[in-house]
């Protein structure tokens, strides 16, 4: 989303869909005021529009935008539903990865590291088994975990 031109209409639609409200409503309830403040914040940060243009897009005065950005945004920090959504959608508009994308990336990194770790540990263990057989002059390998730990500590750091 960061590469696209973000418009006031697209932000308005996104916020209205998320909170199931009409931002142009004149009611002064939190269920309207908080989403409207989120809209103002996103519009100010992610578009080149002036405060007056942002206010006009919803049919309000620019002083309402200023008030929302100064006061209401502070209140949103204490409202988890609004705060978490704002953090998420701001990240999306900023081009940051979503939580799902981050989880997928981290799972892949863990998978690769695990495969790398296993392949790096395999060689010392094979060498250990060969050394054990040579020292004990046997083909039967009975190795305890302590034996492996000791060998790895000495030979692998």
N, C-alpha and C positions, 0 to 999 in steps of 0.2 A: 503494500500500500504506500510505502514511503516514496516510491518513484512516481506515482500518479499525482496529478494536481488534485489537492484536496479542496473540495468546495464547501461552502456553508450548508448547502442543501444536503450533501452527503453526510456531513456531521449531524445535521438536524435529524435526518432519517435514522441514522444509526442510534442516536440517543433515544429518540422517540420509540423505536422498536424495542430497545433494551428495557426501558422502564414502562412501556405501554401507556404513554402520556402524550398529550399535545403540548408542545412547548409554548405555543402561542396563547394558551389559556391564561386568563387574568387572575386565577386563584392564587392565594398566597400560602399554600400548604407546602409542607416539606416535600411531599410526593411530587410537586411540580417545581418548587424552588431549587432543590438540589440537582435534578437533571438539567434544568435551565442553566444553572451555574457551571455544570460540567460542560454543557454546550458552549457557553461563553469562553471558558478556559481553553477548550480544544480549538475553537475558532480563532481565538487570539494567538495561540501558540503555533498553529499549523496552517494558517492562511495569512495572506498579506492584507486582510481587510482591517479597516479602522474600527474603533469602538462604535462609532456612529453607524457604519455599515452593518456591523454585527447586530446592534440593537434594532436597526431598521428591518433586518431579515426576519425578526419575530414580531415586529410592530411595537417595540418598546423604545424608551429613551436611553441614550448612552450612559446617563447617570446610574441607571439600573445595572448596567454591565459593570461599571466601576464598583458599585456596592457589592455585587455578587463576587467579583474577583477579590475584593479586599476582605469581606466578612464571611460570606457563605462558604467560600472555599476552605476557610479555617474550620468551620463546623463539620465539613465533609470528612476531615481527618478522623473524626470520632464516630463516623457512621460506616461500619465495615462494608456493607453492600455497595455503597456509593464509592468509597475509597478504593476498594479492590477493583471495581469496574474501571474507574478513572485510571488507575495504574496500568491495568491491562490495555485499555483502548489507546491510551497515550503512547504506550510502547509499540502498539501496532502501527499507529500513525507515524511514529518516529523511526520505524523500520526495524525495531528490535524483534527478536524471535518471540513467538507466543509460548505459553507454558507447555503446550503440547509439542511444539517444535523443539523446545529445550529438552524436554523429557526424552524425545526420540533421539536427539543428538547425544545426550548423556548415556543412554542405553547402548548406543552404538560404540561410544568411546570405551565404556566398561567392557563390552564384548571383545573389542580389539585388544584392550589391555590384558584381559584375562587370557586370550589366546597367546599373546606375546609372553606373558608371565609363565604360562604352562610350558611353552616351547623353550623358554630360557631355563626352566627348572628341570626339564626332562633330561638334558644332556648331563648335568652333574649327577643325577640319580642313576643314569645308565653307567656312568663312569664309576660311581660308588659301588654298584652291584658287581661290576667287573673286578674292582679292587678287592671287594669282600671275598669273592670267589677265589681270587689268586692267593690272598692271605690265608684263607681257611682251607685251601686245596679241596674245594668241593664244588659240585654243580648245583647242589641244593642251597638256595639262599633263604635263610631265616633271619630277616632283618627287623629290628624293632624300630619304633618311631624315634627313640633316643639315639640309636645308631645313625639314623638319617639326619636328625638335628645336629648331632656332633659333626658329621661329615660336611654338611652344608655350612656350618659355622666356621670350620677350618678352611674349606676350599672355596667358598663363595662369599666370603666377607663376613 
